Amino acid sequence: MLIDTHCHLDAAEFDADREAVAQAARQSNVSVIVVPAVERANFGAVASVCREHTGCVAAYGIHPMYVAKACEEDIQALRETIAREQPVAVGEIGLDRFVAERDDAQQLYYFVEQLKIAQIADLPVLLHVRRAIDPILQQLRRVRVCGGIAHAFNGSQQQAEEFIKLGFKLGFGGAMTFPRAQRIRKLAATLPLDSIVLETDAPDMPPEWKVGARNTPDQLPRIAQTLALLRGVPLSVIAEATTANAVTVLPRLSPADLMFTP
């Protein structure tokens, strides 16, 4: 059994065949798909996907690349959605220092406000950390939340250790499958196994064997096999450990979420 801790199954790329994609994931032994929102406008779509497709669970948040369209009312809408829908996490939230046209102060405001929401709701967070790990760690030390996942982790060993100290797991996915991604692969091979969770970020971040194509959650077993090869352990060890790690860091996952009929 595997858990995809980050998959945008609500995205338009899946409109034509969403149920087939979800079913293929279940048949590939992916028991849970965590579907994070990126803006208030897709809170409803995420909720619908998670009601309609077995094994899908929701997270709600405002992504740093969408804050330019956000307003103060969106923060209140997030509070209300979390209270009503009872998601497994707040996310996808964070900072992005990669995009050229951005407002760092605006990103920081929405990130901190959402951390406060997570703190009050006692929910973990799903973090977008692109080229912003140190400022994110700084805020996590100020506004303490009950852990979460650093999605698509691509930092240093020291930064990984800081996240772990704060109760976070580190998400590894398609980037780890590229032989040239030596730093990520070294981290995947050497970090404590109890700090790692798996993800696809579908439809984005395809693995090495799907470059240029749409990524899908049924690719997770092969991604897990890459991790098994890097660590020199059987796939079963990776499946058991990463599933346990996901359940630990996302405690609102219920036994019913972890059971399904393909």
Buried (B, 14 or more C-beta within 10 A) or exposed (E): EBBBBBBBBBBEBBEEEBEEBBBBBBEBBBBBBBBBBBBBEBBEBBBBBBEEBBBBBBBBBBBBBBBEEBEEEBBEBBBEBBEEBEBBBBBBBBBBBEEEEBEEEEBBBBBBBBBBBBBEBEBBBBBBBBEBBBBBBEBBEEBEBBBBBBBBBBBEEEBBBBBBEBBBBBBBBBBBBBEEBEEBBEBBEEBEBEBBBBBBBBBBBBBBEBEEEBBBBBBBBBBBBBBBBBBEEEBEBBBBBBBBBBBBBBEBBEEEBBEBEE
